[in-house]
Amino acid sequence: MRLRACVAVLGLLLAGCSLGGGDDGGGERKVVLVTHDSFAMDDAVMKDFTKRTGITIDVRKLGDAGALTNQLVLTKDDPIGDVAFGVDTTFASRALDEDVFAPYQVKGSGGGEDAYALDDTHRLTAVDRGDVCLNIDPAAFAAKGVPEPTTYADLVKPQYKDMLVVEDPATSSPGLAFLLGTITRLGDGGGWEEYWKSLKANGVKVVSGWEEAYTQDFSGSSGKGPRPIVVSYASSPSAEVDDKGNPRTKAVLDTCFRQVEYAGVLANAKHAGDAGKVMDFLLSERFQSQVPAQMYVYPVRAGVALPAAWLRAAPLPDDSARLPVRDIQQNRERWITEWRGIVQG
């Protein structure tokens, strides 16, 4: 009698453990996805994932890529989520050095993300790329009778005085990417520094972030600002098309810097098993096919076609500038400090 009672109690305890812990229990299955403020996805796509897997994705936005990375580093021993998406090229090395992420190799991805792999540990997996380039307002140049700029060198010519607005690289991911592009193309140790001195002399305006630069200062956006040149993305013209599908703005493809966004399962994640399924989802054809329309960036999955309008308005740049993430990590703060001395000093 006592033995049967003990067995019954043990059975209840084991059942309780099964219901209360782990990814495969009978309770609600939820994965916390921490990301940047620009994350967006069609609700129908998210709900379909939940229907198929039983996993609800709880999206929590934590500012831009820099702020996201800082939070992940500060909380790595007790992570604020299970999966992080949005650590980009400019901050990836720091996240890897701080052991923020655990290894996870995505299943069924098609392999396109392998072209952007940072190392062979599978701690960070590329999800999209959003090349940062100058964007221009062709109508404004036509009205002024000034040729459209096509290179970095054009921006320091007198006819383009007071036309350019850029983001602060200390506070803005595209601002930093543009600075890195000038360093890559013009060289460290004199080239880029002299270039930025010339930009300052030619009336470059610096603002804190993309939202202000693009929607308030840029003449080609809905804000109809006074400046016809802005640092934005190669994909931005896809959002500025007329009723006939013709783009009203243009990316200057000779000024692009390749910016890749990564995702990974956080080390010490509470729901690591289901976090892996979310990683698979981020690289799935369904999710990747929605990336251009929802976040205005390019998918990395092989074989995913761009929307038809993008083929004319936002072709993928062929020759974007690139820097090894290790070089960015080692020099980022020095470059930003030197930039501040030149532009804000």
C-alpha positions as CSV (number, residue, x, y, z in Angstrom):
1,M,0.0,0.0,0.0
2,R,2.8,2.4,1.0
3,L,4.8,1.4,-2.1
4,R,1.8,2.1,-4.4
5,A,1.3,5.5,-2.7
6,C,5.0,6.4,-3.2
7,V,4.9,5.4,-6.9
8,A,1.7,7.5,-7.3
9,V,3.4,10.6,-5.7
10,L,6.5,10.1,-7.8
11,G,4.4,9.9,-10.9
12,L,2.7,13.2,-10.0
13,L,6.1,14.9,-9.4
14,L,7.4,13.7,-12.7
15,A,4.3,14.9,-14.5
16,G,4.7,18.3,-12.8
17,C,8.3,18.6,-14.0
18,S,7.2,17.7,-17.5
19,L,4.5,20.3,-17.5
20,G,6.5,23.1,-16.0
21,G,9.9,23.1,-17.7
22,G,11.5,22.8,-21.1
23,D,10.4,23.6,-24.6
24,D,8.3,20.4,-25.1
25,G,6.0,20.8,-22.1
26,G,2.3,21.1,-22.2
27,G,2.2,24.8,-21.2
28,E,2.5,27.8,-23.5
29,R,5.7,27.8,-25.6
30,K,7.1,31.3,-26.1
31,V,10.4,32.5,-27.4
32,V,11.5,36.1,-26.7
33,L,13.1,37.7,-29.8
34,V,15.0,40.8,-28.9
35,T,15.7,43.1,-31.9
36,H,16.1,46.7,-33.1
37,D,13.3,49.2,-33.6
38,S,13.2,48.6,-37.4
39,F,12.1,45.0,-37.1
40,A,8.8,44.3,-38.9
41,M,7.0,41.3,-40.2
42,D,3.5,40.5,-41.5
43,D,1.3,39.2,-38.7
44,A,0.0,36.4,-40.9
45,V,3.5,35.1,-41.3
46,M,4.1,35.2,-37.6
47,K,0.8,33.5,-36.8
48,D,1.4,30.8,-39.4
49,F,4.7,30.0,-37.6
50,T,2.8,29.7,-34.3
51,K,0.1,27.5,-35.8
52,R,2.7,25.1,-37.3
53,T,5.0,24.9,-34.3
54,G,2.9,25.9,-31.2
55,I,5.6,28.5,-30.5
56,T,4.7,32.2,-29.9
57,I,7.4,34.7,-30.8
58,D,7.4,37.6,-28.3
59,V,9.1,40.5,-30.1
60,R,10.9,43.1,-27.9
61,K,12.6,46.1,-29.5
62,L,15.6,47.7,-27.9
63,G,16.7,50.7,-30.0
64,D,19.2,50.6,-32.9
65,A,21.8,48.0,-33.6
66,G,24.3,49.6,-31.2
67,A,21.9,49.8,-28.3
68,L,20.8,46.2,-28.9
69,T,24.4,44.9,-28.8
70,N,25.1,46.9,-25.7
71,Q,22.1,45.4,-23.9
72,L,23.0,41.9,-25.0
73,V,26.5,42.3,-23.6
74,L,25.4,43.7,-20.3
75,T,22.8,40.9,-19.7
76,K,24.7,38.0,-21.2
77,D,24.8,36.0,-17.9
78,D,21.0,36.4,-17.5
79,P,19.8,37.1,-21.0
80,I,16.8,39.3,-21.7
81,G,15.6,36.9,-24.5
82,D,16.2,33.7,-26.3
83,V,17.0,34.9,-29.8
84,A,18.5,38.2,-30.9
85,F,18.1,39.6,-34.4
86,G,19.7,42.8,-35.7
87,V,23.4,42.8,-34.6
88,D,25.0,44.1,-37.7
89,T,28.4,44.2,-39.4
90,T,29.6,47.1,-37.3
91,F,28.9,45.4,-34.0
92,A,29.1,41.7,-34.7
93,S,32.7,41.3,-33.6
94,R,32.0,42.8,-30.1
95,A,29.1,40.3,-29.6
96,L,31.3,37.4,-30.6
97,D,34.2,38.5,-28.4
98,E,31.8,38.8,-25.4
99,D,30.4,35.3,-26.0
100,V,26.8,36.6,-26.2
101,F,25.6,33.8,-28.5
102,A,25.6,30.0,-28.5
103,P,26.4,27.9,-31.6
104,Y,23.4,27.0,-33.7
105,Q,23.4,25.8,-37.3
106,V,20.2,26.7,-39.2
107,K,18.3,23.9,-40.8
108,G,16.8,24.1,-44.3
109,S,18.1,27.6,-45.1
110,G,19.2,27.0,-48.6
111,G,22.8,28.1,-47.8
112,G,22.7,31.7,-49.0
113,E,23.6,33.0,-45.6
114,D,27.0,31.1,-45.8
115,A,28.4,33.9,-48.0
116,Y,28.2,36.3,-45.0
117,A,29.5,33.9,-42.3
118,L,31.8,35.6,-39.8
119,D,33.5,32.4,-38.7
120,D,32.9,28.7,-38.5
121,T,31.2,28.6,-35.0
122,H,27.7,29.3,-36.3
123,R,27.0,31.7,-33.4
124,L,25.7,34.4,-35.7
125,T,23.8,33.7,-38.9
126,A,23.1,36.3,-41.6
127,V,19.4,37.1,-42.1
128,D,19.5,40.2,-44.4
129,R,21.8,42.8,-46.0
130,G,21.0,46.5,-46.3
131,D,23.8,48.2,-48.2
132,V,24.2,51.8,-47.0
133,C,24.6,54.3,-49.9
134,L,24.0,57.9,-50.8
135,N,20.5,58.6,-52.0
136,I,19.7,61.5,-54.3
137,D,16.6,63.5,-55.5
138,P,17.0,63.7,-59.3
139,A,14.2,66.2,-59.7
140,A,16.0,68.6,-57.4
141,F,19.2,68.5,-59.4
142,A,17.2,68.9,-62.7
143,A,15.6,72.0,-61.2
144,K,18.9,73.5,-60.2
145,G,20.6,72.6,-63.5
146,V,23.3,70.6,-61.6
147,P,24.5,67.2,-62.6
148,E,23.6,64.3,-60.3
149,P,26.6,63.3,-58.1
150,T,27.9,59.8,-58.8
151,T,31.0,59.4,-56.6
152,Y,32.3,60.4,-53.2
153,A,34.6,63.0,-54.9
154,D,31.6,64.9,-56.3
155,L,30.3,65.8,-52.9
156,V,33.2,68.1,-52.1
157,K,32.7,70.2,-55.3
158,P,31.4,73.7,-54.9
159,Q,28.1,73.0,-56.9
160,Y,27.1,70.5,-54.2
161,K,27.6,72.9,-51.2
162,D,25.0,72.6,-48.5
163,M,23.3,69.7,-50.3
164,L,24.4,66.7,-48.1
165,V,22.9,65.4,-44.8
166,V,24.5,62.5,-43.0
167,E,23.9,60.7,-39.7
168,D,26.3,60.8,-36.7
169,P,28.4,57.6,-36.8
170,A,28.4,57.7,-33.0
171,T,24.7,57.4,-32.7
172,S,23.5,55.9,-36.0
173,S,24.2,52.6,-37.7
174,P,23.9,54.0,-41.3
175,G,26.0,56.9,-40.3
176,L,28.8,54.6,-39.1
177,A,28.4,52.5,-42.2
178,F,28.9,55.6,-44.4
179,L,32.0,56.6,-42.4
180,L,33.4,53.1,-42.9
181,G,32.7,53.3,-46.6
182,T,34.8,56.5,-46.9
183,I,37.6,54.8,-44.9
184,T,37.5,51.7,-47.1
185,R,37.5,53.7,-50.4
186,L,39.8,56.6,-49.4
187,G,42.2,54.9,-46.9
188,D,43.1,55.3,-43.3
189,G,45.8,57.6,-42.1
190,G,45.1,60.7,-44.2
191,G,42.7,59.9,-47.0
192,W,39.3,59.8,-45.3
193,E,40.3,62.4,-42.8
194,E,41.0,65.0,-45.5
195,Y,37.9,64.0,-47.3
196,W,35.7,64.7,-44.2
197,K,37.5,68.1,-43.7
198,S,36.4,68.9,-47.3
199,L,32.8,67.8,-46.6
200,K,32.7,70.0,-43.6
201,A,33.9,73.0,-45.6
202,N,31.3,72.2,-48.2
203,G,28.4,72.4,-45.8
204,V,27.6,68.8,-44.8
205,K,24.9,68.7,-42.2
206,V,25.1,66.0,-39.4
207,V,22.0,64.8,-37.5
208,S,21.6,62.1,-34.9
209,G,19.8,59.4,-36.9
210,W,18.3,58.1,-40.1
211,E,14.7,59.2,-39.3
212,E,15.6,62.8,-39.0
213,A,18.0,62.8,-42.0
214,Y,15.6,61.0,-44.4
215,T,12.2,62.3,-43.4
216,Q,13.0,65.9,-42.4
217,D,16.1,67.0,-44.3
218,F,16.0,65.0,-47.5
219,S,14.1,66.6,-50.4
220,G,13.2,63.3,-52.0
221,S,11.1,61.9,-49.1
222,S,7.6,62.8,-47.9
223,G,9.1,65.4,-45.6
224,K,10.3,67.5,-48.6
225,G,13.4,68.8,-46.8
226,P,15.9,71.2,-48.3
227,R,18.8,68.8,-49.0
228,P,18.8,66.5,-52.1
229,I,21.5,64.1,-50.9
230,V,21.2,61.8,-47.9
231,V,22.9,58.8,-46.4
232,S,20.3,56.0,-46.6
233,Y,20.1,52.5,-48.1
234,A,20.3,51.0,-51.6
235,S,16.8,49.8,-51.1
236,S,15.3,53.1,-50.1
237,P,14.2,54.2,-53.6
238,S,11.7,51.2,-53.6
239,A,9.7,53.2,-51.1
240,E,9.7,56.3,-53.3
241,V,7.9,55.3,-56.4
242,D,5.1,57.1,-58.3
243,D,1.8,55.8,-59.5
244,K,3.4,54.2,-62.5
245,G,6.1,52.4,-60.5
246,N,8.9,54.8,-61.4
247,P,11.3,55.6,-58.6
248,R,11.5,59.3,-57.6
249,T,14.9,58.8,-55.9
250,K,18.1,57.0,-56.7
251,A,20.9,55.3,-54.8
252,V,24.4,56.2,-55.8
253,L,25.8,52.7,-56.1
254,D,29.4,53.7,-56.2
255,T,29.1,54.9,-52.5
256,C,27.7,51.7,-50.9
257,F,29.0,49.9,-47.8
258,R,27.7,46.4,-47.2
259,Q,25.8,46.1,-44.0
260,V,24.7,42.6,-43.0
261,E,22.3,41.9,-40.1
262,Y,22.7,38.7,-38.1
263,A,20.7,36.6,-35.6
264,G,21.6,34.0,-33.1
265,V,20.5,32.0,-30.1
266,L,21.6,33.7,-26.9
267,A,23.9,31.8,-24.6
268,N,22.1,30.7,-21.5
269,A,18.7,31.1,-23.2
270,K,15.8,29.7,-21.2
271,H,14.2,28.1,-24.3
272,A,17.2,27.2,-26.4
273,G,15.4,24.3,-28.2
274,D,12.5,26.4,-29.4
275,A,14.9,29.3,-30.1
276,G,16.6,27.1,-32.7
277,K,13.2,26.7,-34.4
278,V,12.8,30.5,-34.5
279,M,16.3,30.7,-36.1
280,D,15.1,28.2,-38.8
281,F,12.1,30.4,-39.3
282,L,14.1,33.6,-39.9
283,L,15.9,31.8,-42.7
284,S,12.8,30.1,-44.1
285,E,11.6,31.0,-47.6
286,R,8.3,32.3,-46.1
287,F,10.0,34.8,-43.8
288,Q,12.8,35.7,-46.3
289,S,10.3,36.5,-49.1
290,Q,8.7,39.1,-46.8
291,V,11.9,40.8,-45.8
292,P,12.0,43.4,-48.6
293,A,8.4,44.6,-48.2
294,Q,8.5,44.6,-44.4
295,M,12.0,45.9,-43.6
296,Y,13.3,47.3,-46.9
297,V,16.4,45.2,-46.9
298,Y,17.6,42.3,-49.1
299,P,17.1,38.7,-48.1
300,V,20.1,36.4,-47.9
301,R,18.4,33.1,-48.6
302,A,19.4,31.7,-52.0
303,G,16.7,31.7,-54.6
304,V,14.4,34.3,-53.0
305,A,13.4,36.7,-55.7
306,L,13.2,40.5,-55.1
307,P,9.8,42.2,-55.6
308,A,9.4,43.3,-59.3
309,A,9.5,47.0,-58.3
310,W,12.9,46.5,-56.8
311,L,14.5,45.3,-60.0
312,R,14.1,48.9,-61.3
313,A,14.1,51.0,-58.2
314,A,16.5,49.1,-55.9
315,P,18.9,46.8,-57.7
316,L,21.3,45.0,-55.5
317,P,24.7,46.8,-55.5
318,D,27.5,44.7,-57.1
319,D,30.5,46.3,-55.6
320,S,29.8,47.5,-52.1
321,A,32.7,48.4,-49.9
322,R,33.5,46.0,-47.1
323,L,35.8,45.8,-44.0
324,P,36.6,42.7,-41.9
325,V,34.5,42.9,-38.7
326,R,37.7,42.4,-36.7
327,D,39.1,45.6,-38.2
328,I,35.9,47.5,-37.4
329,Q,36.0,46.2,-33.8
330,Q,39.6,47.2,-33.3
331,N,39.3,50.7,-34.8
332,R,35.7,51.8,-34.5
333,E,36.1,54.0,-31.4
334,R,39.3,55.6,-32.7
335,W,37.7,56.4,-36.0
336,I,34.6,57.9,-34.4
337,T,36.8,60.0,-32.0
338,E,38.8,61.2,-35.0
339,W,35.7,61.9,-37.0
340,R,34.3,64.0,-34.1
341,G,37.5,66.0,-33.9
342,I,37.2,66.8,-37.6
343,V,33.5,67.4,-38.1
344,Q,32.4,68.6,-34.6
345,G,35.6,70.1,-33.4
